[in-house]
């Protein structure tokens, strides 16, 4: 397993962590539509901000998600969703990212499962045309169960199309346990978003601050023998470091 930290703070604040721990970086900045509109200029600025770490630290790009809906019945919303996701895909290629993450985008009880499955399949089948290099990873968010993710993973027959399991989202929104999600999506599981909460909301706390036993979940993932990447999606910088230290102690991460 290869660990990453999700960049939810300014670049200068995350650099000391990247220099201390043997981890990659999941870049969230390019999920912002303003940044995507100015992506050529900002990509070059971002490379300079990374300093000597650019090309020395593995990158993952988190794609745009706000207001986007790949399963929408409105063709204009699908068009804008595709435009933003294509822009982020361009960024991922330019920065040499190892993979790119997109949200599933389903909001419970807004569509029947029958309609959503067909709409979202058609969207991703079209989006994936000609994209055979960078792995494209779809993340659960508000999903109350794993049926929609499972169906999509089985229908898109591309060897670079995978699932991202966000364990914090499962704990906050799903009626099924993380372990059940792992078992169902294992055949297409590629990336994990790791953070904790108390099951009441999507808090993005440190791995030991919540109702989940994150270390137990990590051991289950390790036992699968899957070549997984795992990003710590924790909002507080101090809690990121505390979580990394715990993972070092348990042998999941090494210091540089």
Short mmCIF file of the C-alpha atoms (twelve columns), coordinates in Angstrom:
data_MODEL
# 
_entry.id   MODEL 
# 
loop_
_atom_site.group_PDB 
_atom_site.id 
_atom_site.type_symbol 
_atom_site.label_atom_id 
_atom_site.label_alt_id 
_atom_site.label_comp_id 
_atom_site.label_asym_id 
_atom_site.label_seq_id 
_atom_site.Cartn_x 
_atom_site.Cartn_y 
_atom_site.Cartn_z 
_atom_site.pdbx_PDB_model_num 
ATOM 1   C CA . UNK A 1   0.000   0.000  0.000   1 
ATOM 2   C CA . UNK A 2   1.201   3.465  -0.914  1 
ATOM 3   C CA . UNK A 3   0.025   6.335  1.307   1 
ATOM 4   C CA . UNK A 4   -0.719  9.907  0.283   1 
ATOM 5   C CA . UNK A 5   -1.844  13.046 2.078   1 
ATOM 6   C CA . UNK A 6   -4.709  15.039 0.625   1 
ATOM 7   C CA . UNK A 7   -3.709  18.673 0.237   1 
ATOM 8   C CA . UNK A 8   -6.419  20.623 2.035   1 
ATOM 9   C CA . UNK A 9   -4.055  23.436 3.112   1 
ATOM 10  C CA . UNK A 10  -1.675  25.834 1.356   1 
ATOM 11  C CA . UNK A 11  1.232   24.195 -0.441  1 
ATOM 12  C CA . UNK A 12  3.903   25.722 1.813   1 
ATOM 13  C CA . UNK A 13  2.232   24.120 4.861   1 
ATOM 14  C CA . UNK A 14  2.214   20.619 3.382   1 
ATOM 15  C CA . UNK A 15  5.849   20.616 2.182   1 
ATOM 16  C CA . UNK A 16  7.385   19.758 5.607   1 
ATOM 17  C CA . UNK A 17  5.123   16.682 5.814   1 
ATOM 18  C CA . UNK A 18  6.185   15.535 2.343   1 
ATOM 19  C CA . UNK A 19  9.827   15.933 3.319   1 
ATOM 20  C CA . UNK A 20  9.438   14.020 6.590   1 
ATOM 21  C CA . UNK A 21  7.201   11.080 5.638   1 
ATOM 22  C CA . UNK A 22  7.390   8.653  2.721   1 
ATOM 23  C CA . UNK A 23  4.035   9.664  1.252   1 
ATOM 24  C CA . UNK A 24  2.619   11.038 -1.980  1 
ATOM 25  C CA . UNK A 25  0.324   14.028 -2.450  1 
ATOM 26  C CA . UNK A 26  -3.321  14.102 -3.528  1 
ATOM 27  C CA . UNK A 27  -3.861  17.540 -5.041  1 
ATOM 28  C CA . UNK A 28  -7.312  19.037 -4.414  1 
ATOM 29  C CA . UNK A 29  -6.731  22.579 -5.717  1 
ATOM 30  C CA . UNK A 30  -7.710  21.696 -9.277  1 
ATOM 31  C CA . UNK A 31  -11.209 20.727 -8.192  1 
ATOM 32  C CA . UNK A 32  -11.915 24.470 -8.071  1 
ATOM 33  C CA . UNK A 33  -13.651 25.806 -11.228 1 
ATOM 34  C CA . UNK A 34  -11.817 29.152 -11.061 1 
ATOM 35  C CA . UNK A 35  -8.488  27.331 -10.986 1 
ATOM 36  C CA . UNK A 36  -9.554  25.097 -13.873 1 
ATOM 37  C CA . UNK A 37  -10.413 28.197 -15.920 1 
ATOM 38  C CA . UNK A 38  -6.859  29.430 -15.313 1 
ATOM 39  C CA . UNK A 39  -5.214  26.014 -15.214 1 
ATOM 40  C CA . UNK A 40  -2.272  26.674 -17.559 1 
ATOM 41  C CA . UNK A 41  -0.957  29.559 -15.478 1 
ATOM 42  C CA . UNK A 42  -1.760  27.909 -12.140 1 
ATOM 43  C CA . UNK A 43  -0.186  24.550 -13.063 1 
ATOM 44  C CA . UNK A 44  3.138   26.284 -13.638 1 
ATOM 45  C CA . UNK A 45  2.782   28.226 -10.379 1 
ATOM 46  C CA . UNK A 46  1.942   25.029 -8.538  1 
ATOM 47  C CA . UNK A 47  5.019   23.236 -9.888  1 
ATOM 48  C CA . UNK A 48  7.182   26.083 -8.565  1 
ATOM 49  C CA . UNK A 49  5.428   25.903 -5.180  1 
ATOM 50  C CA . UNK A 50  6.327   22.211 -4.877  1 
ATOM 51  C CA . UNK A 51  10.001  23.141 -5.323  1 
ATOM 52  C CA . UNK A 52  12.356  20.153 -5.318  1 
ATOM 53  C CA . UNK A 53  9.501   17.781 -4.514  1 
ATOM 54  C CA . UNK A 54  7.992   18.037 -7.988  1 
ATOM 55  C CA . UNK A 55  8.925   14.826 -9.839  1 
ATOM 56  C CA . UNK A 56  10.164  13.424 -6.510  1 
ATOM 57  C CA . UNK A 57  6.748   12.904 -4.899  1 
ATOM 58  C CA . UNK A 58  3.930   10.924 -6.509  1 
ATOM 59  C CA . UNK A 59  0.844   12.994 -7.312  1 
ATOM 60  C CA . UNK A 60  -2.852  12.139 -7.539  1 
ATOM 61  C CA . UNK A 61  -5.371  14.709 -8.784  1 
ATOM 62  C CA . UNK A 62  -8.778  15.080 -7.166  1 
ATOM 63  C CA . UNK A 63  -11.135 16.205 -9.907  1 
ATOM 64  C CA . UNK A 64  -13.940 18.802 -9.683  1 
ATOM 65  C CA . UNK A 65  -17.210 17.862 -8.026  1 
ATOM 66  C CA . UNK A 66  -19.183 20.911 -6.809  1 
ATOM 67  C CA . UNK A 67  -22.501 21.215 -8.707  1 
ATOM 68  C CA . UNK A 68  -21.518 18.450 -11.143 1 
ATOM 69  C CA . UNK A 69  -23.765 15.482 -11.853 1 
ATOM 70  C CA . UNK A 70  -22.636 12.840 -14.364 1 
ATOM 71  C CA . UNK A 71  -25.938 10.984 -13.989 1 
ATOM 72  C CA . UNK A 72  -28.145 14.007 -14.634 1 
ATOM 73  C CA . UNK A 73  -31.068 13.756 -17.052 1 
ATOM 74  C CA . UNK A 74  -30.250 17.333 -18.145 1 
ATOM 75  C CA . UNK A 75  -27.856 17.233 -21.095 1 
ATOM 76  C CA . UNK A 76  -26.527 20.718 -20.280 1 
ATOM 77  C CA . UNK A 77  -25.540 19.666 -16.768 1 
ATOM 78  C CA . UNK A 78  -23.856 16.566 -18.199 1 
ATOM 79  C CA . UNK A 79  -22.061 18.786 -20.729 1 
ATOM 80  C CA . UNK A 80  -20.666 21.102 -18.046 1 
ATOM 81  C CA . UNK A 81  -19.758 18.107 -15.864 1 
ATOM 82  C CA . UNK A 82  -17.796 16.614 -18.743 1 
ATOM 83  C CA . UNK A 83  -16.123 19.939 -19.552 1 
ATOM 84  C CA . UNK A 84  -14.824 20.350 -15.996 1 
ATOM 85  C CA . UNK A 85  -13.751 16.723 -15.724 1 
ATOM 86  C CA . UNK A 86  -11.914 16.924 -19.062 1 
ATOM 87  C CA . UNK A 87  -10.067 20.012 -17.835 1 
ATOM 88  C CA . UNK A 88  -8.977  18.175 -14.694 1 
ATOM 89  C CA . UNK A 89  -7.897  15.180 -16.780 1 
ATOM 90  C CA . UNK A 90  -5.718  17.559 -18.788 1 
ATOM 91  C CA . UNK A 91  -4.174  18.803 -15.529 1 
ATOM 92  C CA . UNK A 92  -3.473  15.248 -14.398 1 
ATOM 93  C CA . UNK A 93  -1.624  14.541 -17.639 1 
ATOM 94  C CA . UNK A 94  0.336   17.787 -17.505 1 
ATOM 95  C CA . UNK A 95  1.459   17.258 -13.898 1 
ATOM 96  C CA . UNK A 96  2.302   13.595 -14.439 1 
ATOM 97  C CA . UNK A 97  -0.269  12.373 -11.904 1 
ATOM 98  C CA . UNK A 98  -0.543  8.666  -11.150 1 
ATOM 99  C CA . UNK A 99  -4.368  8.757  -11.209 1 
ATOM 100 C CA . UNK A 100 -7.381  11.050 -11.014 1 
ATOM 101 C CA . UNK A 101 -10.379 10.856 -8.649  1 
ATOM 102 C CA . UNK A 102 -13.945 11.864 -9.546  1 
ATOM 103 C CA . UNK A 103 -17.064 11.787 -7.367  1 
ATOM 104 C CA . UNK A 104 -19.897 9.416  -8.174  1 
ATOM 105 C CA . UNK A 105 -22.244 12.375 -7.767  1 
ATOM 106 C CA . UNK A 106 -25.436 10.608 -6.725  1 
ATOM 107 C CA . UNK A 107 -27.747 12.416 -4.299  1 
ATOM 108 C CA . UNK A 108 -30.106 9.949  -2.589  1 
ATOM 109 C CA . UNK A 109 -33.774 10.015 -3.601  1 
ATOM 110 C CA . UNK A 110 -33.290 12.468 -6.483  1 
ATOM 111 C CA . UNK A 111 -33.259 9.711  -9.110  1 
ATOM 112 C CA . UNK A 112 -34.485 6.153  -9.185  1 
ATOM 113 C CA . UNK A 113 -31.665 3.646  -9.263  1 
ATOM 114 C CA . UNK A 114 -32.867 2.450  -12.671 1 
ATOM 115 C CA . UNK A 115 -32.560 5.899  -14.263 1 
ATOM 116 C CA . UNK A 116 -29.306 6.801  -12.520 1 
ATOM 117 C CA . UNK A 117 -27.593 3.553  -13.507 1 
ATOM 118 C CA . UNK A 118 -28.372 4.114  -17.173 1 
ATOM 119 C CA . UNK A 119 -27.512 7.815  -17.185 1 
ATOM 120 C CA . UNK A 120 -24.227 7.453  -15.353 1 
ATOM 121 C CA . UNK A 121 -23.170 4.430  -17.399 1 
ATOM 122 C CA . UNK A 122 -23.709 6.373  -20.630 1 
ATOM 123 C CA . UNK A 123 -21.763 9.330  -19.230 1 
ATOM 124 C CA . UNK A 124 -18.704 7.335  -18.216 1 
ATOM 125 C CA . UNK A 125 -18.761 5.125  -21.305 1 
ATOM 126 C CA . UNK A 126 -18.518 8.299  -23.381 1 
ATOM 127 C CA . UNK A 127 -15.969 9.986  -21.084 1 
ATOM 128 C CA . UNK A 128 -13.643 6.987  -21.168 1 
ATOM 129 C CA . UNK A 129 -13.311 6.946  -24.968 1 
ATOM 130 C CA . UNK A 130 -9.642  7.380  -25.852 1 
ATOM 131 C CA . UNK A 131 -8.541  7.506  -22.229 1 
ATOM 132 C CA . UNK A 132 -6.339  4.473  -21.727 1 
ATOM 133 C CA . UNK A 133 -3.442  5.718  -19.623 1 
ATOM 134 C CA . UNK A 134 -4.164  7.438  -16.302 1 
ATOM 135 C CA . UNK A 135 -6.400  5.378  -13.983 1 
ATOM 136 C CA . UNK A 136 -9.785  7.043  -13.488 1 
ATOM 137 C CA . UNK A 137 -11.200 6.392  -10.031 1 
ATOM 138 C CA . UNK A 138 -14.828 6.942  -8.959  1 
ATOM 139 C CA . UNK A 139 -15.509 7.829  -5.316  1 
ATOM 140 C CA . UNK A 140 -18.610 7.180  -3.216  1 
ATOM 141 C CA . UNK A 141 -19.957 10.245 -1.437  1 
ATOM 142 C CA . UNK A 142 -23.586 10.387 -0.274  1 
ATOM 143 C CA . UNK A 143 -24.312 6.805  -1.356  1 
ATOM 144 C CA . UNK A 144 -26.432 4.965  1.214   1 
ATOM 145 C CA . UNK A 145 -25.421 1.594  -0.196  1 
ATOM 146 C CA . UNK A 146 -22.925 0.170  -2.664  1 
ATOM 147 C CA . UNK A 147 -25.386 -0.876 -5.398  1 
ATOM 148 C CA . UNK A 148 -24.745 2.053  -7.756  1 
ATOM 149 C CA . UNK A 149 -20.965 1.875  -7.444  1 
ATOM 150 C CA . UNK A 150 -20.984 -1.888 -7.900  1 
ATOM 151 C CA . UNK A 151 -23.200 -1.660 -10.988 1 
ATOM 152 C CA . UNK A 152 -21.026 1.021  -12.601 1 
ATOM 153 C CA . UNK A 153 -17.802 -0.881 -11.940 1 
ATOM 154 C CA . UNK A 154 -19.229 -4.027 -13.527 1 
ATOM 155 C CA . UNK A 155 -20.573 -2.261 -16.616 1 
ATOM 156 C CA . UNK A 156 -17.620 -0.063 -17.603 1 
ATOM 157 C CA . UNK A 157 -15.233 -2.644 -19.006 1 
ATOM 158 C CA . UNK A 158 -12.034 -0.603 -19.047 1 
ATOM 159 C CA . UNK A 159 -8.866  -1.738 -17.346 1 
ATOM 160 C CA . UNK A 160 -8.115  1.796  -16.077 1 
ATOM 161 C CA . UNK A 161 -11.543 2.447  -14.502 1 
ATOM 162 C CA . UNK A 162 -11.697 1.777  -10.765 1 
ATOM 163 C CA . UNK A 163 -13.421 2.490  -7.456  1 
ATOM 164 C CA . UNK A 164 -12.307 4.779  -4.646  1 
ATOM 165 C CA . UNK A 165 -13.744 3.850  -1.266  1 
ATOM 166 C CA . UNK A 166 -14.120 6.818  1.064   1 
ATOM 167 C CA . UNK A 167 -14.490 5.209  4.486   1 
ATOM 168 C CA . UNK A 168 -15.555 8.452  6.161   1 
ATOM 169 C CA . UNK A 169 -18.414 8.868  3.694   1 
ATOM 170 C CA . UNK A 170 -19.508 5.292  4.340   1 
ATOM 171 C CA . UNK A 171 -19.521 5.873  8.100   1 
ATOM 172 C CA . UNK A 172 -21.512 9.106  7.804   1 
ATOM 173 C CA . UNK A 173 -24.004 8.226  5.078   1 
ATOM 174 C CA . UNK A 174 -24.256 4.496  4.422   1 
ATOM 175 C CA . UNK A 175 -26.397 1.881  6.156   1 
ATOM 176 C CA . UNK A 176 -23.679 -0.715 5.481   1 
ATOM 177 C CA . UNK A 177 -20.336 -1.095 7.260   1 
ATOM 178 C CA . UNK A 178 -17.000 -0.248 5.648   1 
ATOM 179 C CA . UNK A 179 -16.028 -3.928 5.710   1 
ATOM 180 C CA . UNK A 180 -19.066 -4.815 3.575   1 
ATOM 181 C CA . UNK A 181 -18.191 -2.113 1.050   1 
ATOM 182 C CA . UNK A 182 -14.665 -3.486 0.827   1 
ATOM 183 C CA . UNK A 183 -15.931 -7.008 0.158   1 
ATOM 184 C CA . UNK A 184 -18.341 -5.880 -2.575  1 
ATOM 185 C CA . UNK A 185 -16.026 -3.456 -4.411  1 
ATOM 186 C CA . UNK A 186 -12.793 -5.381 -3.926  1 
ATOM 187 C CA . UNK A 187 -12.718 -6.542 -7.553  1 
ATOM 188 C CA . UNK A 188 -12.366 -2.925 -8.685  1 
ATOM 189 C CA . UNK A 189 -10.950 -1.279 -5.564  1 
ATOM 190 C CA . UNK A 190 -7.937  0.912  -6.311  1 
ATOM 191 C CA . UNK A 191 -7.873  3.904  -3.952  1 
ATOM 192 C CA . UNK A 192 -9.001  4.692  -0.387  1 
ATOM 193 C CA . UNK A 193 -9.857  7.998  1.262   1 
ATOM 194 C CA . UNK A 194 -9.033  7.675  4.936   1 
ATOM 195 C CA . UNK A 195 -10.500 9.865  7.680   1 
ATOM 196 C CA . UNK A 196 -12.736 9.339  10.698  1 
ATOM 197 C CA . UNK A 197 -15.976 10.706 12.125  1 
ATOM 198 C CA . UNK A 198 -18.644 9.761  14.656  1 
ATOM 199 C CA . UNK A 199 -21.233 8.689  12.084  1 
ATOM 200 C CA . UNK A 200 -23.233 11.901 12.355  1 
ATOM 201 C CA . UNK A 201 -21.508 13.983 9.669   1 
ATOM 202 C CA . UNK A 202 -18.547 14.015 7.281   1 
ATOM 203 C CA . UNK A 203 -16.021 15.522 9.714   1 
ATOM 204 C CA . UNK A 204 -12.670 14.515 8.125   1 
ATOM 205 C CA . UNK A 205 -11.085 13.955 11.530  1 
ATOM 206 C CA . UNK A 206 -7.808  12.178 12.319  1 
ATOM 207 C CA . UNK A 207 -7.788  8.391  12.102  1 
ATOM 208 C CA . UNK A 208 -8.230  7.944  15.879  1 
ATOM 209 C CA . UNK A 209 -10.965 10.558 16.339  1 
ATOM 210 C CA . UNK A 210 -14.266 8.868  15.558  1 
ATOM 211 C CA . UNK A 211 -16.297 5.685  15.751  1 
ATOM 212 C CA . UNK A 212 -14.297 3.629  13.242  1 
ATOM 213 C CA . UNK A 213 -11.287 1.452  14.042  1 
ATOM 214 C CA . UNK A 214 -9.136  2.697  11.175  1 
ATOM 215 C CA . UNK A 215 -6.149  0.478  11.997  1 
ATOM 216 C CA . UNK A 216 -8.408  -2.585 11.866  1 
ATOM 217 C CA . UNK A 217 -9.736  -1.448 8.480   1 
ATOM 218 C CA . UNK A 218 -6.180  -0.972 7.206   1 
ATOM 219 C CA . UNK A 219 -5.246  -4.501 8.257   1 
ATOM 220 C CA . UNK A 220 -8.275  -5.836 6.372   1 
ATOM 221 C CA . UNK A 221 -7.183  -3.908 3.285   1 
ATOM 222 C CA . UNK A 222 -3.624  -5.179 3.660   1 
ATOM 223 C CA . UNK A 223 -4.890  -8.764 3.812   1 
ATOM 224 C CA . UNK A 224 -6.546  -8.364 0.397   1 
ATOM 225 C CA . UNK A 225 -3.080  -8.122 -1.213  1 
ATOM 226 C CA . UNK A 226 -4.446  -5.420 -3.528  1 
ATOM 227 C CA . UNK A 227 -2.042  -2.772 -4.829  1 
ATOM 228 C CA . UNK A 228 -3.936  0.098  -3.204  1 
ATOM 229 C CA . UNK A 229 -3.174  3.769  -2.764  1 
ATOM 230 C CA . UNK A 230 -4.546  5.431  0.368   1 
ATOM 231 C CA . UNK A 231 -4.976  9.168  0.953   1 
ATOM 232 C CA . UNK A 232 -5.406  10.747 4.353   1 
ATOM 233 C CA . UNK A 233 -8.232  13.247 3.800   1 
ATOM 234 C CA . UNK A 234 -7.901  15.086 7.095   1 
ATOM 235 C CA . UNK A 235 -8.614  18.817 7.328   1 
ATOM 236 C CA . UNK A 236 -6.511  19.747 10.359  1 
ATOM 237 C CA . UNK A 237 -2.765  19.887 9.773   1 
ATOM 238 C CA . UNK A 238 -1.901  18.778 13.315  1 
ATOM 239 C CA . UNK A 239 -4.275  15.821 13.020  1 
ATOM 240 C CA . UNK A 240 -2.627  14.840 9.716   1 
ATOM 241 C CA . UNK A 241 0.749   14.635 11.448  1 
ATOM 242 C CA . UNK A 242 -0.698  12.771 14.424  1 
ATOM 243 C CA . UNK A 243 -2.290  10.251 12.068  1 
ATOM 244 C CA . UNK A 244 0.928   9.818  10.108  1 
ATOM 245 C CA . UNK A 245 2.860   9.203  13.320  1 
ATOM 246 C CA . UNK A 246 0.363   6.509  14.303  1 
ATOM 247 C CA . UNK A 247 0.750   4.888  10.882  1 
ATOM 248 C CA . UNK A 248 4.540   4.999  11.234  1 
ATOM 249 C CA . UNK A 249 4.256   3.330  14.646  1 
ATOM 250 C CA . UNK A 250 2.046   0.580  13.197  1 
ATOM 251 C CA . UNK A 251 4.394   -0.023 10.287  1 
ATOM 252 C CA . UNK A 252 2.210   1.302  7.470   1 
ATOM 253 C CA . UNK A 253 4.390   4.330  6.660   1 
ATOM 254 C CA . UNK A 254 8.111   5.008  6.862   1 
ATOM 255 C CA . UNK A 255 9.984   8.186  7.637   1 
ATOM 256 C CA . UNK A 256 12.331  9.539  4.984   1 
# 
